[in-house]
Amino acid sequence: MAQNSSGGTELVHVGFGNFVSVNKVLAIVTTGSAPIQRMIREGKKKQTIIDITSGRRTKAALFTDEGRIILVAITPEALAGRVAAAQAGRPVQD
């Protein structure tokens, strides 16, 4: 986790050495529902998917304000906890 002293960019660790800017994320969702799976398939066709699962099973999808979908291999609950910790200024242990 990193935070700009001016309150700018907050980065949250999403696994395998990857970080995501919290400020750009609109939603964190599970990938089990048919509508989300459909959106992921369409995103792959449009090349708007960023897959950072490192070959693991996709457990969550992050929708960004730029229209991209980020696929991650950690649960939405774990991500939400990391975001909450980042916003509270607490270090997160992986």
N, CA and C atoms as an extended XYZ file, in Angstrom:
282
Properties=species:S:1:pos:R:3:atomname:S:1:resname:S:1:resid:I:1 pbc="F F F"
N         0.842       -1.169        0.000 N   MET     1
C         0.000        0.000        0.000 CA  MET     1
C         0.887        1.231        0.000 C   MET     1
N         0.518        2.212       -0.810 N   ALA     2
C         1.234        3.474       -0.853 CA  ALA     2
C         0.230        4.599       -0.981 C   ALA     2
N         0.537        5.703       -0.330 N   GLN     3
C        -0.370        6.848       -0.411 CA  GLN     3
C         0.446        8.102       -0.626 C   GLN     3
N        -0.007        8.881       -1.559 N   ASN     4
C         0.609       10.160       -1.827 CA  ASN     4
C         0.302       11.089       -0.657 C   ASN     4
N         1.265       11.837       -0.183 N   SER     5
C         1.060       12.715        0.976 CA  SER     5
C         0.021       13.798        0.700 C   SER     5
N        -0.222       14.112       -0.570 N   SER     6
C        -1.229       15.115       -0.900 CA  SER     6
C        -2.613       14.507       -1.047 C   SER     6
N        -2.762       13.225       -0.677 N   GLY     7
C        -4.059       12.573       -0.771 CA  GLY     7
C        -4.352       12.080       -2.171 C   GLY     7
N        -3.354       11.979       -3.024 N   GLY     8
C        -3.532       11.594       -4.420 CA  GLY     8
C        -3.769       10.115       -4.601 C   GLY     8
N        -2.766        9.413       -5.054 N   THR     9
C        -2.907        8.016       -5.433 CA  THR     9
C        -2.765        7.091       -4.235 C   THR     9
N        -3.759        6.217       -4.067 N   GLU    10
C        -3.673        5.154       -3.077 CA  GLU    10
C        -3.591        3.841       -3.837 C   GLU    10
N        -2.557        3.069       -3.578 N   LEU    11
C        -2.384        1.783       -4.234 CA  LEU    11
C        -2.658        0.668       -3.239 C   LEU    11
N        -3.356       -0.355       -3.709 N   VAL    12
C        -3.669       -1.513       -2.875 CA  VAL    12
C        -3.099       -2.752       -3.547 C   VAL    12
N        -2.432       -3.579       -2.758 N   HIS    13
C        -1.851       -4.816       -3.259 CA  HIS    13
C        -2.971       -5.800       -3.590 C   HIS    13
N        -2.975       -6.316       -4.828 N   VAL    14
C        -4.022       -7.244       -5.254 CA  VAL    14
C        -3.458       -8.626       -5.578 C   VAL    14
N        -2.256       -8.890       -5.105 N   GLY    15
C        -1.664      -10.211       -5.254 CA  GLY    15
C        -0.592      -10.286       -6.320 C   GLY    15
N         0.362      -11.166       -6.087 N   PHE    16
C         1.444      -11.485       -7.030 CA  PHE    16
C         2.258      -10.253       -7.430 C   PHE    16
N         2.450       -9.332       -6.488 N   GLY    17
C         3.262       -8.151       -6.747 CA  GLY    17
C         2.558       -7.078       -7.557 C   GLY    17
N         1.243       -7.177       -7.703 N   ASN    18
C         0.472       -6.206       -8.474 CA  ASN    18
C        -0.288       -5.264       -7.546 C   ASN    18
N        -0.428       -4.017       -7.984 N   PHE    19
C        -1.133       -3.000       -7.228 CA  PHE    19
C        -2.153       -2.309       -8.121 C   PHE    19
N        -3.228       -1.841       -7.508 N   VAL    20
C        -4.280       -1.136       -8.232 CA  VAL    20
C        -4.549        0.187       -7.520 C   VAL    20
N        -4.800        1.227       -8.297 N   SER    21
C        -5.146        2.529       -7.743 CA  SER    21
C        -6.589        2.499       -7.258 C   SER    21
N        -6.788        2.702       -5.970 N   VAL    22
C        -8.119        2.688       -5.373 CA  VAL    22
C        -8.979        3.800       -5.964 C   VAL    22
N        -8.369        4.910       -6.304 N   ASN    23
C        -9.106        6.057       -6.814 CA  ASN    23
C        -9.771        5.790       -8.159 C   ASN    23
N        -9.300        4.803       -8.893 N   LYS    24
C        -9.829        4.495      -10.225 CA  LYS    24
C       -10.897        3.407      -10.205 C   LYS    24
N       -11.072        2.701       -9.081 N   VAL    25
C       -11.983        1.568       -9.003 CA  VAL    25
C       -13.394        2.035       -8.659 C   VAL    25
N       -14.360        1.611       -9.487 N   LEU    26
C       -15.763        1.932       -9.243 CA  LEU    26
C       -16.473        0.830       -8.476 C   LEU    26
N       -16.118       -0.438       -8.778 N   ALA    27
C       -16.806       -1.561       -8.144 CA  ALA    27
C       -15.878       -2.762       -8.054 C   ALA    27
N       -16.081       -3.555       -6.992 N   ILE    28
C       -15.394       -4.831       -6.804 CA  ILE    28
C       -16.491       -5.884       -6.728 C   ILE    28
N       -16.490       -6.831       -7.660 N   VAL    29
C       -17.584       -7.801       -7.733 CA  VAL    29
C       -17.062       -9.228       -7.834 C   VAL    29
N       -17.912      -10.184       -7.436 N   THR    30
C       -17.596      -11.593       -7.644 CA  THR    30
C       -17.864      -11.930       -9.100 C   THR    30
N       -17.268      -12.991       -9.568 N   THR    31
C       -17.393      -13.349      -10.981 CA  THR    31
C       -18.350      -14.513      -11.209 C   THR    31
N       -19.149      -14.847      -10.214 N   GLY    32
C       -20.022      -16.006      -10.326 CA  GLY    32
C       -21.299      -15.798      -11.109 C   GLY    32
N       -21.785      -14.572      -11.210 N   SER    33
C       -23.075      -14.357      -11.860 CA  SER    33
C       -22.933      -14.296      -13.385 C   SER    33
N       -23.992      -14.689      -14.060 N   ALA    34
C       -23.989      -14.696      -15.526 CA  ALA    34
C       -23.767      -13.299      -16.124 C   ALA    34
N       -24.396      -12.239      -15.584 N   PRO    35
C       -24.150      -10.913      -16.173 CA  PRO    35
C       -22.687      -10.468      -16.078 C   PRO    35
N       -22.039      -10.766      -14.972 N   ILE    36
C       -20.622      -10.394      -14.825 CA  ILE    36
C       -19.765      -11.222      -15.775 C   ILE    36
N       -20.050      -12.511      -15.880 N   GLN    37
C       -19.302      -13.367      -16.811 CA  GLN    37
C       -19.471      -12.877      -18.247 C   GLN    37
N       -20.678      -12.430      -18.584 N   ARG    38
C       -20.943      -11.885      -19.925 CA  ARG    38
C       -20.123      -10.618      -20.149 C   ARG    38
N       -20.077       -9.748      -19.149 N   MET    39
C       -19.296       -8.509      -19.276 CA  MET    39
C       -17.806       -8.816      -19.450 C   MET    39
N       -17.319       -9.845      -18.754 N   ILE    40
C       -15.912      -10.233      -18.887 CA  ILE    40
C       -15.643      -10.774      -20.291 C   ILE    40
N       -16.541      -11.616      -20.816 N   ARG    41
C       -16.380      -12.137      -22.184 CA  ARG    41
C       -16.363      -10.999      -23.198 C   ARG    41
N       -17.284      -10.046      -23.044 N   GLU    42
C       -17.330       -8.898      -23.956 CA  GLU    42
C       -16.073       -8.044      -23.823 C   GLU    42
N       -15.579       -7.899      -22.592 N   GLY    43
C       -14.348       -7.142      -22.365 CA  GLY    43
C       -13.145       -7.789      -23.023 C   GLY    43
N       -13.111       -9.116      -23.022 N   LYS    44
C       -12.009       -9.821      -23.697 CA  LYS    44
C       -12.052       -9.573      -25.200 C   LYS    44
N       -13.258       -9.553      -25.770 N   LYS    45
C       -13.403       -9.276      -27.203 CA  LYS    45
C       -12.957       -7.861      -27.537 C   LYS    45
N       -13.284       -6.901      -26.650 N   LYS    46
C       -12.940       -5.495      -26.871 CA  LYS    46
C       -11.530       -5.157      -26.399 C   LYS    46
N       -10.858       -6.124      -25.784 N   GLN    47
C        -9.508       -5.952      -25.242 CA  GLN    47
C        -9.460       -4.871      -24.169 C   GLN    47
N       -10.456       -4.884      -23.262 N   THR    48
C       -10.468       -3.949      -22.144 CA  THR    48
C       -10.231       -4.669      -20.814 C   THR    48
N        -9.822       -5.931      -20.888 N   ILE    49
C        -9.561       -6.746      -19.703 CA  ILE    49
C        -8.088       -6.648      -19.332 C   ILE    49
N        -7.830       -6.509      -18.038 N   ILE    50
C        -6.468       -6.610      -17.506 CA  ILE    50
C        -6.481       -7.796      -16.560 C   ILE    50
N        -5.823       -8.873      -16.942 N   ASP    51
C        -5.815      -10.112      -16.162 CA  ASP    51
C        -4.534      -10.184      -15.345 C   ASP    51
N        -4.664      -10.036      -14.020 N   ILE    52
C        -3.489      -10.112      -13.142 CA  ILE    52
C        -3.645      -11.264      -12.150 C   ILE    52
N        -4.225      -12.362      -12.641 N   THR    53
C        -4.439      -13.531      -11.796 CA  THR    53
C        -3.224      -14.451      -11.753 C   THR    53
N        -2.258      -14.242      -12.617 N   SER    54
C        -1.079      -15.109      -12.720 CA  SER    54
C        -1.476      -16.573      -12.923 C   SER    54
N        -2.508      -16.791      -13.712 N   GLY    55
C        -2.945      -18.139      -14.028 CA  GLY    55
C        -3.841      -18.778      -12.988 C   GLY    55
N        -4.108      -18.088      -11.901 N   ARG    56
C        -4.985      -18.625      -10.859 CA  ARG    56
C        -6.442      -18.400      -11.245 C   ARG    56
N        -7.346      -18.992      -10.469 N   ARG    57
C        -8.772      -18.818      -10.705 CA  ARG    57
C        -9.176      -17.379      -10.381 C   ARG    57
N        -9.959      -16.778      -11.249 N   THR    58
C       -10.440      -15.417      -11.031 CA  THR    58
C       -11.504      -15.427       -9.949 C   THR    58
N       -11.283      -14.653       -8.881 N   LYS    59
C       -12.235      -14.593       -7.774 CA  LYS    59
C       -12.970      -13.267       -7.709 C   LYS    59
N       -12.400      -12.224       -8.328 N   ALA    60
C       -13.051      -10.917       -8.301 CA  ALA    60
C       -12.715      -10.148       -9.564 C   ALA    60
N       -13.608       -9.231       -9.904 N   ALA    61
C       -13.390       -8.326      -11.025 CA  ALA    61
C       -13.530       -6.904      -10.503 C   ALA    61
N       -12.613       -6.048      -10.907 N   LEU    62
C       -12.652       -4.642      -10.521 CA  LEU    62
C       -13.002       -3.834      -11.760 C   LEU    62
N       -14.034       -3.026      -11.655 N   PHE    63
C       -14.435       -2.161      -12.748 CA  PHE    63
C       -13.858       -0.779      -12.496 C   PHE    63
N       -13.169       -0.234      -13.506 N   THR    64
C       -12.520        1.067      -13.341 CA  THR    64
C       -13.325        2.170      -14.001 C   THR    64
N       -12.991        3.398      -13.641 N   ASP    65
C       -13.668        4.555      -14.214 CA  ASP    65
C       -13.311        4.775      -15.676 C   ASP    65
N       -12.300        4.081      -16.174 N   GLU    66
C       -11.886        4.189      -17.578 CA  GLU    66
C       -12.502        3.104      -18.452 C   GLU    66
N       -13.392        2.281      -17.870 N   GLY    67
C       -14.057        1.243      -18.643 CA  GLY    67
C       -13.303       -0.070      -18.729 C   GLY    67
N       -12.249       -0.212      -17.980 N   ARG    68
C       -11.488       -1.461      -17.975 CA  ARG    68
C       -12.010       -2.373      -16.869 C   ARG    68
N       -11.764       -3.673      -17.053 N   ILE    69
C       -12.113       -4.668      -16.047 CA  ILE    69
C       -10.820       -5.370      -15.653 C   ILE    69
N       -10.507       -5.345      -14.370 N   ILE    70
C        -9.290       -5.978      -13.861 CA  ILE    70
C        -9.692       -7.271      -13.162 C   ILE    70
N        -9.116       -8.385      -13.599 N   LEU    71
C        -9.396       -9.688      -13.006 CA  LEU    71
C        -8.315      -10.018      -11.993 C   LEU    71
N        -8.728      -10.376      -10.770 N   VAL    72
C        -7.782      -10.685       -9.709 CA  VAL    72
C        -8.108      -12.031       -9.083 C   VAL    72
N        -7.124      -12.608       -8.417 N   ALA    73
C        -7.263      -13.943       -7.842 CA  ALA    73
C        -7.491      -13.916       -6.339 C   ALA    73
N        -7.904      -12.782       -5.787 N   ILE    74
C        -8.259      -12.735       -4.370 CA  ILE    74
C        -9.732      -12.342       -4.257 C   ILE    74
N       -10.333      -12.684       -3.148 N   THR    75
C       -11.778      -12.506       -2.990 CA  THR    75
C       -12.160      -11.029       -2.861 C   THR    75
N       -13.388      -10.692       -3.225 N   PRO    76
C       -13.846       -9.315       -3.057 CA  PRO    76
C       -13.780       -8.865       -1.597 C   PRO    76
N       -14.045       -9.781       -0.666 N   GLU    77
C       -13.988       -9.442        0.756 CA  GLU    77
C       -12.568       -9.054        1.168 C   GLU    77
N       -11.585       -9.804        0.681 N   ALA    78
C       -10.191       -9.488        0.987 CA  ALA    78
C        -9.808       -8.135        0.388 C   ALA    78
N       -10.244       -7.888       -0.839 N   LEU    79
C        -9.961       -6.596       -1.475 CA  LEU    79
C       -10.602       -5.444       -0.711 C   LEU    79
N       -11.854       -5.624       -0.317 N   ALA    80
C       -12.549       -4.579        0.430 CA  ALA    80
C       -11.828       -4.287        1.741 C   ALA    80
N       -11.333       -5.326        2.405 N   GLY    81
C       -10.580       -5.136        3.637 CA  GLY    81
C        -9.295       -4.361        3.411 C   GLY    81
N        -8.615       -4.658        2.302 N   ARG    82
C        -7.375       -3.947        1.984 CA  ARG    82
C        -7.647       -2.484        1.652 C   ARG    82
N        -8.739       -2.240        0.928 N   VAL    83
C        -9.105       -0.858        0.597 CA  VAL    83
C        -9.440       -0.084        1.869 C   VAL    83
N       -10.226       -0.705        2.751 N   ALA    84
C       -10.592       -0.049        4.006 CA  ALA    84
C        -9.354        0.256        4.843 C   ALA    84
N        -8.427       -0.694        4.888 N   ALA    85
C        -7.192       -0.480        5.644 CA  ALA    85
C        -6.360        0.634        5.022 C   ALA    85
N        -6.319        0.683        3.688 N   ALA    86
C        -5.552        1.727        3.004 CA  ALA    86
C        -6.140        3.101        3.295 C   ALA    86
N        -7.465        3.181        3.286 N   GLN    87
C        -8.108        4.464        3.532 CA  GLN    87
C        -7.971        4.896        4.990 C   GLN    87
N        -7.834        3.920        5.901 N   ALA    88
C        -7.648        4.248        7.314 CA  ALA    88
C        -6.179        4.521        7.638 C   ALA    88
N        -5.302        4.257        6.663 N   GLY    89
C        -3.875        4.504        6.880 CA  GLY    89
C        -3.163        3.407        7.625 C   GLY    89
N        -3.805        2.225        7.735 N   ARG    90
C        -3.189        1.087        8.432 CA  ARG    90
C        -2.418        0.224        7.436 C   ARG    90
N        -1.311       -0.335        7.855 N   PRO    91
C        -0.612       -1.292        6.983 CA  PRO    91
C        -1.406       -2.576        6.866 C   PRO    91
N        -1.379       -3.193        5.697 N   VAL    92
C        -2.092       -4.443        5.463 CA  VAL    92
C        -1.101       -5.579        5.409 C   VAL    92
N        -1.406       -6.653        6.103 N   GLN    93
C        -0.535       -7.826        6.062 CA  GLN    93
C        -1.139       -8.831        5.125 C   GLN    93
N        -0.323       -9.365        4.198 N   ASP    94
C        -0.797      -10.345        3.203 CA  ASP    94
C        -0.773      -11.732        3.760 C   ASP    94
